[in-house]
Amino acid sequence: MAPRSTWKGFLKLSLVSVPVKAYTASATAAEVRLNQLHKDCHNRIKYKKTCPEHGEVGNDEIVSGYEYAKGQYVVIDPEEIDKLRTKSDRAVTIDGFVGPDEIDPIYHAGKTYYLLPDGAVGQKPYALLHRGMADQNVCAIARVVIAGKEQLVELRVLDKLIAMTVLSHKNRIKSADSFTDELVDAEIGAEEMKLANTLIEASKIEDFELDKYKDEYTEKLTKLIQLKVEGEEVVQVPDVEEPKIINIMEALKKSVAEVAGGTVGGATPDSGSEEEKEPASKKKMAPSKKAKKSGKKKIG
């Protein structure tokens, strides 16, 4: 099934207006969602909307309101909100362009959309804007109303597409300066600095590929769910205790030696432990308390 667009409108730069549609970039299907159940009977917990005076109420009996004083509300009707909206609310309005390093990633709010031309009429102006941004190596700062809120967004070239990332306003992000009082001026020796730089240099990743990294927690959780469905008893693989190194010079020297020997971490980003790699057929089995005879499986 083809993905459905989450928003449609226009991408506006001065008098240029490009019809576009937005698709969320998040792949939520990869998430594993756990439901809340009653501990004794395992029935799913349900949340009911109730009024302290009238009890349970339906969605058609619920309105929106703003508490302007303690216990006092003014009701806001959706039609009244619609009167506040203008045609510009259906547009990604570009304010201007900045260099790719002008926006610190700390302001990225975590929601990204892919913008695509909506219909044949939008193909050429979309391509022109895309190529122009790529040629000049710039990002755009824009404003758009999504889900009833005006959002500040960054537009950037991503392969053949234009990606739109929601930004947090500056007053929504805590300043790093407010935490610096917890730092002290540590005395760093020349040899310590040299070893640290050697360790960082030796640990640089050549030809970095993000797809090599996997969500190991979700994989283990999926495996755990499957084992539970099959009636298996799950036991945890004990963690290997890390050696405790107090002296920073000793730690740096051992770390540099491990990096040089290619043993840092003991595994590549997407590799698991030997226990994880071992086929289920080779794992030791022991009777469980389930009616279905099954064995213990290790997760970790």
N, C-alpha and C positions, 0 to 999 in steps of 0.2 A: 504494500500500500504506500502510495506516494505521501511524503510528509505534508501536513497542512500548515499554511502560513498562519502566524499568530497576530499579524498586524498588516494593514495595507494603508498606504497613503502616498506622500510625495517627498522626494528628496530635493530640497530647495537651496540653491546658491544664487543669491541676488535675484535676477529675473528668470533664471533657468529653473524649471520644475520637472523633475523626473519621476514618473509613477513607479513606485517600488512596493515590494512585499517583503516582510521580515519572517525569518524562520529561526526558532531558538536553536542555538548551537549545542545545548546540553543534551546528552544522550541519557535520559532518565531511565530507559529500559534496562540499563546496566546496573541499576541500584537494586539492592535486596532490602525490602521493607518488612519489618516485623510488626505484627498487630498485638494490641494489648488484649489479654485473655483473663478470665476469672481463674484464680489459682486452683480452685477445687474442681470445677466442672469443665474448664477450658472453653466456655462459651465466650464469644467476642464481646468486649466491652463496647457499649453504645453510649453516645453522648446526646442527651436530649436538651433542646432549647426550652427553658422554662421561664415563666414570669412569677415572682413571689406572690402575686395577688391572684393570677388566673391559672397557674400551673403550666403544663406543656402547651406550647403554641406552634403553629405551622409557619412556614416561610412566608405565606401570604399575609400573615398578621404582624410581620416584623418590618419596621422602618428604621432609617438611619437618623442619628441625632448627635448633637454636640453638647457636652456638659459645660455650661458657661458659669455655673456656680454649684456648690455642693448639693447633689441630688436634684438639680434643676437643668433641664435639657431643652434645646430648641431643635425641632424636627426639620431635617433637610430633605426635601423631596428630590428624586432623580431628575425630574423635569426642570427643577430650579437650577440644578447643576448644569444641565444641558444648555441653559440660557447663557451661562458664563463662557461656554466654549465657542471658539471661532474656527474659521476654516484652517487657521494655522495649527490648530491642535491635531490636524491630520497630516502634519508635515514634519519631516526632520529638517529643521531650519539650521543651516550651517552659518555660524558666526564668523569663522575664519579658519586659517590653517596655521599649524605649528610644527616644529621639528619633532621627530619620533621620540626624542629623549626629554621633551619638555614636560611630559606628564609622568609623574612617578607612579609605578604600579600599585603603590599603597592606596591610590584613589580608585582603582578598579573595584567595582562593587560585586563582581562575580557573575554578572549576567551578560551574555554576549549573544548577538543575533547576526545572522547572515542576511544582508540586503541583496535582493535580486530585482532586475527590471520586471515590472508588471505589464506584460503585453509587448507587442512589437514596437509600439511607439516609444517605449522607454529604452530600447536596446542601444541605440546610438549615443544618446546623451549620457547613459550609464557608462558605456565604454570610454567615452571622452573623459569623464570625470575620473574614472579608474586609472586610465593611462596617465592623465595629468598628475594625479597624486603620486603615482609610481615614479614618473620621470623626475619630479621635484623632491621626492622622498619626504613627503609631509603627511601629517594626520590632520583631520578636521575636528573642530570643536563645534558641537551642535546641541540643540534642544529639541525634545520631542515629548509628547504626552502619550504614555503607555499605561494601561490599567488604571486610568483615572489620576495619574500623577505626572507632573512635568519632570522629566529626567534630563540630567546633563549627560551627554554621551560623547564618546570619542569614535570617529570613523577612521579606519585604516585599511590599507590594501592587504588582503590575505589571499595569496595565490591569484586566482582569476576573479575573486569576489571582493566586495567591500564589506568589512565586518564592523558592527556597531556594538561597542561595549559601554555599559552603563557606568557612570562615574559617581563617586560620593562627593558631595560638596565639602569644601575645606573644613567647615565648622562641624562636620560629622566625623572627622578623623582626629584622634588625639595627637597632639604634637609630640614628636620624639623628644623635644627639649624638656618636656614635663617629667621624663624618666631619668634624665642624666644625673640627677642628684644622688642616684644609687650607685654611680660609678666612682671609682677611686683612681688616682693617677698611679698605675702600676709601673714599677721599675722593670724595664725590659733590657736584658743584656744583649750585646752584639751577637754572641754565639747563639742565644735563644732565637733571636730574630732571623738569623741565617738559616737555622734548622727549620723554623716555621715556613720561611719562604721556599726552602728546598722541598718540604712536604707538600706545600700547595702546588708548586710547579710540577712535581712528580705525580700529583693526583689529578691533574687536568684531564678532562675527558676529550679525546679526539673523536671527531665525527659523531657528535652527540645526536642520538635519536630518541625522542620522547616515547615512541611506541615500544621501546625495549622495556619500559617500566610498566609493571602490572599492579593492579589493586589486589595485593596479596591477602589483605584482610577479607575482602569480599569473596575471593576464591575459597578461603578457608571457611568462611561462614556458609557458603553454598555447599561445601563438602560436608560440613557439620549437619546442615539441614537434611542432606541426602542420607547420611548415616542414621540420623534419628528416624527418618521416614522408614528406613529398612530395619529399624529396631535394634541398631547397634548401640553398645555402650561406649562412650567416648572418654578417653583419658588424655591428659595433656602431656606433650613431649617436654621433658625438663630442659630448661634453658642452660646453656653452657656458661658457667660463671666466668665473667671477664676478670683478668688479672687486675688487681688494684695497684695502680702506680701513682704514688704521691708526688715524686720529684718530676717537675715539668721537663727538665733536660732529659731524664731517662725516658719519659713518655715520648718525647719528640724523636729521640734516637731510635727507639724501638719502632715507632710509626714509620719513619723514613726507611728503616730496614725492611719492614713488611711491604711497603709500597714498592721498593726496589725488587723485592722477591715476588711481587704480584699476588700477595696473600691478604691484602687488606679486605676486611669484611668476609673473606672466605667464599664469596660468591658474587656472581654478576647480578645486576639489578633485578633480572627476572628469573633468577634461579632460586630454587627452594632448598630445604635441607634434604639429606639423604633419606630421611623418614618420609618426606613428602613425595620424593621421586619413586619410592619403593612401590611396586604394584600391589594392589589390594590383596591379590591372591597369595602373596608371599608373607603377609603380615600374620602375626600370631593371633590365634583365635581362642577365646575362652567363653564358656557358657555365661549367658546373661540372665537377668531375672525376668526378661520378657517371655511371653508365651512362645514366641518364635525364637528358636535357639539362634543365638548370634554371638559375635565376639566383640572384644574391645578394639577400638580403632583410635589412633593417635591423631590429634590435631595440633599443629604448632610448627 
